Amino acid sequence: MRRRWLVSVAIALGACSILGPTQSAEELAATMVAGTQASTGAEEQSPTQPPPTDPPTAVPTNTPIPEPTDTPLPEGPVSVEDDFSGGLNNWFDCEHCKIENGKLQMGPFPVAFAYEQQWALCGPCGMVTTFHLAVDVSFVGGPSERGFGLVLGLNNEEFYTYEVTPWQTLDFWHYDYEVAEWNWVNGMFVGSVRTGNQANRIEVEAAENASGRIDYSLIVNGRTPIVIFNRQADPGWVGMTLYGHAVELLFDNFTFETEETPVFPAGRDTFSG
């Protein structure tokens, strides 16, 4: 899946041509925080110098995602735990993933995939709207400003990504296939994101609100620095993701829980795990 060069919040701050007319740092910071909820225990910090700005890339193209069917399946709740000791039986759409020392290794990829979003989608999780999703992720090598983490709500209309970087950034992105456009929803520098090759425990809690839409709580190492409110409630696949063919990551201790009954496209209801 083709996509933009991933940029962290720091890159967004540096790329004023993307965000609009020149603004002060204080104005930009205020813009980023709008529409979110910060926990009282969250830590926020800025580096002495932001990461470099990436060049623009081609607009992603729509790779069809299998649609759900009416095939009867057991009712929820559903839970999935995977420490990757059993291989990749629970995962699909990650041609270049492999198991390395009991962890899922994603990347690096051949240069032909330089402008494609990469992901491993959880087969037995099905397509869901409300869930709790978590995984340990460690940055191994490659461009350190590229985001990586979790993909949510992936269907033929849209998807979201929740991404962190070793620069201690946290970002939430939305891609709309109909208009072929990325939208940076929110993000910030967060001191609770561990630097370098240290593992980060990243989690998303997707809960239905009083209006029937979805609020996403973004959690990193036990803290919740951002809540994204009132997003559209459509079922989609979940899993792990990165952007950038030269990036290498290790994922471990994946967990998923939902109270609803997932929907499965034809042929996607026979995963082991």
C-alpha positions in Angstrom: 0.0 0.0 0.0 1.5 3.2 -1.1 1.6 6.1 1.3 3.2 9.4 2.3 6.6 9.6 3.8 5.8 9.2 7.5 6.5 12.2 9.5 6.5 12.7 13.2 5.1 15.6 15.0 8.5 17.2 14.8 8.5 16.8 11.1 5.0 18.3 10.9 6.3 21.3 12.9 9.2 21.7 10.4 7.2 21.3 7.3 5.2 24.5 7.4 4.4 24.3 3.7 2.2 21.3 4.6 0.5 22.7 7.6 -0.1 26.2 6.2 1.2 29.7 6.8 4.2 30.2 9.1 3.2 30.0 12.8 5.1 30.4 16.0 6.0 27.3 18.0 3.4 28.2 20.6 0.6 28.4 18.0 1.6 25.1 16.5 1.7 23.4 19.9 -1.7 24.7 20.7 -3.1 23.4 17.3 -1.7 19.9 18.0 -3.2 19.5 21.4 -6.8 20.6 20.3 -9.4 17.9 20.4 -7.5 15.6 22.7 -7.4 14.8 26.4 -4.1 14.6 28.2 -3.8 12.5 31.4 -2.5 14.1 34.5 0.4 11.7 34.6 1.6 12.2 31.0 5.0 13.6 30.3 5.7 15.9 27.4 9.0 17.1 26.1 10.7 18.6 23.0 14.1 17.7 21.7 16.7 20.3 21.2 16.5 19.8 17.5 13.5 18.3 15.6 14.1 15.4 13.1 14.7 16.3 9.5 11.8 16.8 7.1 11.1 14.0 4.6 10.4 14.7 0.9 6.8 14.3 -0.3 5.8 11.0 -2.0 3.1 9.6 -4.2 -0.5 9.3 -2.9 -1.4 5.8 -1.7 -3.5 3.6 -4.0 -6.4 1.5 -2.8 -5.6 -2.2 -2.4 -9.0 -3.9 -2.0 -9.5 -5.3 1.5 -11.9 -8.3 1.8 -15.4 -7.2 2.8 -17.2 -8.9 5.7 -19.8 -11.6 4.9 -22.9 -12.8 6.7 -21.3 -16.2 7.6 -22.5 -17.1 11.1 -19.7 -17.2 13.6 -19.5 -17.7 17.4 -20.5 -14.6 19.4 -18.0 -12.5 21.3 -16.2 -11.9 23.5 -13.1 -12.8 21.6 -9.5 -12.6 22.8 -6.2 -13.3 21.0 -2.8 -13.6 22.6 0.4 -14.2 20.5 4.0 -14.4 21.7 5.0 -15.6 18.2 6.4 -18.8 19.5 4.0 -20.6 17.2 5.0 -18.8 14.0 2.9 -16.6 11.8 -0.3 -18.6 11.6 -2.4 -15.7 13.1 -1.2 -13.1 10.6 -1.7 -12.2 6.9 -0.6 -9.5 4.5 3.0 -9.4 5.7 4.9 -11.1 2.9 8.3 -10.1 4.3 7.7 -10.8 8.0 9.5 -13.6 9.8 10.0 -15.0 13.3 13.4 -14.0 14.8 14.3 -15.3 18.3 10.7 -15.7 19.2 9.6 -12.3 18.0 7.9 -11.1 14.8 10.5 -9.2 12.7 9.0 -6.6 10.3 11.5 -5.1 7.8 13.7 -4.2 6.3 12.0 -4.7 2.9 13.3 -4.7 -0.7 13.7 -1.2 -2.1 10.8 -1.9 -4.4 8.5 -1.4 -1.4 10.1 1.9 -0.4 6.8 3.8 -0.8 4.4 1.3 0.6 2.7 1.0 4.0 3.6 -2.4 5.6 1.5 -4.2 8.0 0.7 -7.6 9.6 -3.0 -8.1 10.1 -4.5 -10.2 12.8 -6.6 -12.9 11.2 -8.5 -14.3 14.3 -9.2 -10.8 15.5 -11.6 -10.3 12.6 -13.0 -6.9 11.7 -14.2 -5.0 14.7 -15.1 -1.5 16.0 -14.5 -1.7 19.7 -11.5 -3.4 21.2 -8.4 -3.3 23.4 -5.2 -3.9 21.4 -1.6 -4.0 22.7 1.9 -5.1 21.6 5.6 -4.6 22.6 7.6 -3.0 19.9 11.4 -2.4 19.6 13.2 -0.3 17.0 16.1 -2.3 15.7 17.5 0.0 12.9 16.9 2.2 9.9 15.6 5.8 9.7 14.7 6.7 13.2 12.1 9.4 12.3 9.8 6.9 10.6 6.7 6.0 12.6 5.7 2.4 13.5 3.1 0.8 15.7 -0.5 -0.3 15.2 -3.0 -0.2 12.3 -6.7 0.1 13.2 -10.1 0.0 11.3 -8.6 -1.2 8.0 -11.3 -1.6 5.4 -11.9 -0.6 1.8 -12.8 3.0 2.8 -10.2 4.0 5.4 -7.7 3.1 8.1 -5.9 4.6 11.1 -2.3 4.3 12.3 -1.0 4.9 15.8 2.7 5.4 15.6 5.7 6.1 17.8 9.4 6.8 17.0 12.7 6.8 18.9 12.4 10.6 18.8 9.8 10.2 21.6 6.9 11.2 19.3 3.4 9.8 19.2 1.1 10.4 16.2 -2.4 9.3 15.1 -3.1 9.3 11.3 -6.1 8.7 9.2 -6.2 7.7 5.5 -9.3 8.1 3.4 -9.3 6.0 0.2 -12.2 7.9 -1.5 -10.3 11.2 -1.5 -6.8 9.5 -1.5 -5.7 11.7 1.3 -3.7 11.4 4.6 -4.9 13.4 7.6 -2.7 13.9 10.6 -5.3 13.8 13.5 -3.1 14.5 16.5 0.3 13.9 18.1 3.0 15.2 20.4 6.4 14.7 22.0 5.9 12.3 24.9 8.5 11.6 27.5 7.0 8.2 28.3 8.0 6.9 24.8 11.4 5.1 25.3 14.3 6.1 23.1 16.7 4.0 21.1 16.2 0.2 20.9 14.2 0.0 24.2 10.9 -1.8 23.9 7.7 0.3 24.1 4.3 -1.2 25.2 1.8 0.5 22.9 -2.0 0.1 23.4 -5.3 1.3 22.0 -8.6 1.2 23.7 -11.4 1.7 21.2 -14.7 2.4 23.0 -18.2 3.4 21.8 -19.3 6.8 23.2 -22.8 8.1 23.9 -23.3 9.2 20.3 -22.5 5.7 18.9 -19.1 6.8 17.6 -15.7 5.6 18.6 -13.2 7.2 21.0 -9.6 6.0 20.8 -7.4 6.1 23.9 -3.7 6.0 22.9 -1.6 4.4 25.6 2.2 4.1 25.8 4.0 2.3 28.6 1.0 2.7 30.9 0.3 6.3 30.3 -2.5 7.8 28.2 -1.3 11.1 26.7 -3.9 11.4 24.0 -7.6 10.5 23.5 -9.1 10.8 20.0 -12.8 11.5 20.2 -15.8 10.8 18.0 -14.5 8.9 15.0 -16.7 6.9 12.6 -17.7 3.4 13.8 -17.0 1.0 11.0 -15.5 -2.5 11.4 -12.0 -3.0 10.2 -8.9 -5.2 10.6 -6.3 -4.5 13.3 -2.6 -5.3 13.4 1.0 -3.9 13.4 2.4 -1.5 10.9 5.5 0.5 9.8 6.5 2.8 6.9 9.9 2.8 5.3 11.6 -0.2 3.6 14.8 0.3 5.5 13.2 0.2 9.0 13.5 -2.9 11.1 11.3 -3.7 14.1 10.6 -6.5 16.5 7.1 -7.1 17.9 6.2 -9.3 20.9 3.4 -10.1 23.3 0.5 -9.2 21.2 -2.9 -9.1 22.9 -6.4 -8.4 21.6 -9.8 -8.3 23.3 -13.3 -7.4 22.1 -16.8 -7.9 23.6 -18.4 -7.8 20.1 -18.7 -10.5 17.5 -16.1 -9.9 14.8 -17.0 -10.1 11.2 -14.9 -12.1 8.7 -14.6 -11.9 5.0 -15.0 -15.3 3.2 -12.0 -17.4 3.8 -10.7 -15.4 6.8 -12.5 -17.3 9.6 -10.2 -20.3 9.7 -7.1 -18.9 11.4 -5.4 -20.9 14.1 -4.7 -19.3 17.5 
